[in-house]
Amino acid sequence: MIVTFIAAAEVAFWVVLGLGLAARYLLRWRTASTVLLVGLPVLDLVLFLLTLFDLRGGATASWTHALAASYLGFSVGYGPSVVRWADARFLHRFAGGPKPQPAPKYGRERTRYEWQVCRRTVTSAAITITLITALKVFTDAPGTEVFDQWYWKLGLAAVINTIVAGCYSLWPKQPPADVTGKG
């Protein structure tokens, strides 16, 4: 049942995102667009609550319950950047906006970018770990030991991302000799 909810939440996320951007740029309904885009994390909150109720209703915990919790963590950590990414592309494609700039490739700009990604990853991991812990504590569902592997995986993702950002701080990527200007 949770897999169905996850699939529905994923589809709903992209549909609501598309509707929000269409309302903003095609219909010029700025308020409706803002409501739709701000409501995106609500979809993942509903998914988490359905997961909580499923476990409290006697379901045996599985990795899919942890995955459902990770959706809310991702929405908080990465959601604003996903919306900005989609917004820039929609604006360019459908509303005559400028071509979106790629991520910086070199120097301090790249280092700053890597630390932004690191912050998003650490935020997502911390929120997901908190939510998974809440599922363990507040549901008393059988099989929650399956959630333990998520602690390690999320922690590892955060550590690796921090190491990558740290490496860019210590050894900023420099443009090749034949490249001029900023990348």
Secondary structure as the mmCIF struct_conf table of DSSP 4:
data_model
#
loop_
_struct_conf.conf_type_id
_struct_conf.id
_struct_conf.beg_label_comp_id
_struct_conf.beg_label_asym_id
_struct_conf.beg_label_seq_id
_struct_conf.end_label_comp_id
_struct_conf.end_label_asym_id
_struct_conf.end_label_seq_id
HELX_RH_AL_P HELX_RH_AL_P1 ILE A 2 TYR A 25
TURN_TY1_P TURN_TY1_P1 LEU A 26 LEU A 26
BEND BEND1 LEU A 27 LEU A 27
HELX_RH_AL_P HELX_RH_AL_P2 ARG A 30 VAL A 38
TURN_TY1_P TURN_TY1_P2 GLY A 39 GLY A 39
HELX_RH_AL_P HELX_RH_AL_P3 LEU A 40 ARG A 56
TURN_TY1_P TURN_TY1_P3 GLY A 57 GLY A 58
HELX_LH_PP_P HELX_LH_PP_P1 ALA A 59 ALA A 61
HELX_RH_AL_P HELX_RH_AL_P4 TRP A 63 ALA A 95
HELX_LH_PP_P HELX_LH_PP_P2 GLY A 97 PRO A 104
BEND BEND2 TYR A 106 TYR A 106
HELX_RH_AL_P HELX_RH_AL_P5 GLY A 107 THR A 139
TURN_TY1_P TURN_TY1_P4 PRO A 142 GLY A 143
HELX_RH_3T_P HELX_RH_3T_P1 THR A 144 PHE A 147
HELX_RH_AL_P HELX_RH_AL_P6 ASP A 148 LEU A 170
BEND BEND3 TRP A 171 TRP A 171
HELX_LH_PP_P HELX_LH_PP_P3 PRO A 172 PRO A 176
TURN_TY1_P TURN_TY1_P5 ALA A 177 ASP A 178
BEND BEND4 GLY A 181 GLY A 181
#
